[in-house]
Amino acid sequence: MTRHSTVPPDAFVNFSTNGLVFQLSKEDQNRLQQICQPVALTQGQSLCLPEANVPSKVYFLADACVTLWVKNPDHAPLAVGLIGSEGAVGLGAALGQSATHLHFEVLTAGRAWYADSHELQHLLQAHPTMLWAVARYLWQMAHDIANMAASIQGDDIPTRLAAWLVLCAHRAHSHKLSLTQEQLARMLGVRRVSITLAAVELKGKGILDYKRGTIDIHDMEGLLKQASACNAR
């Protein structure tokens, strides 16, 4: 069944520009698009929240970025991943899984396509090639989260900040990022003053500049070196 969105179609990029969708055959892309419709995501919006009698959704991101948080009742939430146009949010529900301690929040407003998780589940069961693409993507996502966890445990704050900025730039496809120090401090689970000091250090090296919630990356190679500094020690 084809659905019609209230959002003007010309406000959205081509469906196959999503990295996960792009891996599918044209036939599978067409099958998937038949159960999807476009949506505009707003900064700070929470996705995939469990709601009674409301089917869960899976979001294939176009140009929005979504932060993956781990929630712990005894500690502040911690960001462990960032998802952009390379992937999707909420795939666990389409596999019949749920994780109440995980939370998805839109970091950068943008566009996406969404599908009912039950309808997507039926597609994955009927077409193994689609399931294989999803499995490979989820494995890569688990690998990225593991790297992030290792960074949280062993890296200093300037190195962690650099790693997050590299990730944000890659996901947003831009060297100009709309991020406040408050947002960065929350994602890294540190005080704002720690972000300020780390940003001053990176600015002093000519790697970036920042003002009024905007970060301009001037030297991506230098930022990459800073992000991998722990590997050289």
Backbone hydrogen bonds, N-H to C=O, Kabsch-Sander energy under -0.5 kcal/mol:
donor,donor_aa,acceptor,acceptor_aa,energy
11,A,8,P,-2.1
12,F,9,P,-1.9
17,T,14,N,-1.8
18,N,15,F,-1.3
19,G,85,S,-3.4
22,F,18,N,-2.7
23,Q,19,G,-0.9
23,Q,20,L,-0.6
24,L,21,V,-1.6
29,Q,25,S,-2.7
30,N,26,K,-2.2
31,R,27,E,-2.0
32,L,28,D,-2.5
33,Q,29,Q,-2.6
34,Q,30,N,-1.4
35,I,32,L,-1.5
36,C,33,Q,-1.1
37,Q,114,Y,-1.6
39,V,112,A,-2.5
41,L,39,V,-0.5
41,L,110,G,-3.3
44,G,106,V,-3.2
45,Q,42,T,-2.1
47,L,104,F,-2.3
54,V,51,E,-1.6
58,V,115,A,-2.5
59,Y,89,V,-2.7
60,F,58,V,-0.5
60,F,113,W,-3.6
61,L,59,Y,-0.7
61,L,87,G,-1.4
62,A,111,R,-2.8
63,D,111,R,-1.3
64,A,111,R,-1.1
65,C,108,T,-1.7
66,V,83,I,-2.9
67,T,105,E,-3.2
68,L,81,G,-2.7
69,W,67,T,-0.6
69,W,103,H,-3.3
70,V,78,L,-2.5
71,K,69,W,-0.5
71,K,101,H,-3.5
72,N,75,H,-0.6
75,H,72,N,-1.7
78,L,70,V,-1.9
79,A,187,M,-1.3
80,V,68,L,-2.7
81,G,68,L,-1.0
83,I,66,V,-3.1
85,S,171,R,-0.8
87,G,84,G,-2.0
89,V,59,Y,-2.6
93,A,90,G,-1.0
94,A,90,G,-0.7
95,L,91,L,-0.8
95,L,92,G,-1.0
96,G,93,A,-1.4
97,Q,92,G,-3.0
102,L,99,A,-1.6
103,H,69,W,-2.3
104,F,47,L,-0.8
105,E,67,T,-2.2
106,V,45,Q,-2.8
107,L,65,C,-2.4
108,T,65,C,-1.7
110,G,41,L,-1.6
112,A,39,V,-2.0
113,W,60,F,-2.4
114,Y,37,Q,-2.6
115,A,58,V,-2.2
116,D,35,I,-0.6
117,S,56,S,-2.7
120,L,116,D,-2.3
121,Q,117,S,-2.3
122,H,118,H,-1.9
123,L,119,E,-1.7
124,L,120,L,-2.6
125,Q,121,Q,-2.2
126,A,122,H,-1.7
127,H,123,L,-1.8
130,M,127,H,-1.4
131,L,127,H,-1.4
132,W,128,P,-2.5
133,A,129,T,-1.6
134,V,130,M,-2.1
135,A,131,L,-2.5
136,R,132,W,-2.3
137,Y,133,A,-2.0
138,L,134,V,-2.6
139,W,135,A,-1.9
140,Q,136,R,-2.1
141,M,137,Y,-2.4
142,A,138,L,-2.3
143,H,139,W,-2.2
144,D,140,Q,-2.3
145,I,141,M,-2.3
146,A,142,A,-2.1
147,N,143,H,-2.0
148,M,144,D,-2.1
149,A,145,I,-2.5
150,A,146,A,-2.1
151,S,147,N,-2.0
152,I,148,M,-2.3
153,Q,149,A,-1.7
154,G,150,A,-2.0
155,D,151,S,-2.5
160,R,156,D,-2.3
161,L,157,I,-3.1
162,A,158,P,-2.3
163,A,159,T,-2.2
164,W,160,R,-2.2
165,L,161,L,-2.4
166,V,162,A,-2.4
167,L,163,A,-2.2
168,C,164,W,-2.9
169,A,165,L,-2.5
170,H,166,V,-2.3
171,R,167,L,-2.7
172,A,168,C,-2.5
173,H,169,A,-1.1
174,S,169,A,-1.5
177,L,175,H,-0.6
177,L,215,I,-3.0
179,L,177,L,-1.2
179,L,213,G,-0.7
184,L,180,T,-2.1
185,A,181,Q,-2.6
186,R,182,E,-2.1
187,M,183,Q,-2.4
188,L,184,L,-2.4
189,G,185,A,-1.1
190,V,185,A,-2.1
194,S,191,R,-0.7
195,I,191,R,-1.2
196,T,192,R,-2.5
197,L,193,V,-2.3
198,A,194,S,-2.1
199,A,195,I,-2.9
200,V,196,T,-2.3
201,E,197,L,-1.9
202,L,198,A,-2.1
203,K,199,A,-2.7
204,G,200,V,-2.5
205,K,201,E,-1.0
206,G,203,K,-1.8
207,I,202,L,-2.1
208,L,202,L,-0.6
209,D,216,D,-2.1
211,K,214,T,-2.2
214,T,211,K,-1.6
215,I,177,L,-3.0
216,D,209,D,-3.1
216,D,214,T,-0.5
217,I,175,H,-3.0
217,I,215,I,-0.6
218,H,207,I,-2.0
218,H,216,D,-0.7
219,D,207,I,-2.1
223,L,219,D,-2.1
224,L,220,M,-2.6
225,K,221,E,-2.1
226,Q,222,G,-2.2
227,A,223,L,-2.5
228,S,224,L,-1.4
229,A,226,Q,-1.5
231,N,228,S,-1.1
232,A,228,S,-0.6
232,A,229,A,-1.2
233,R,229,A,-0.6
233,R,230,C,-0.7
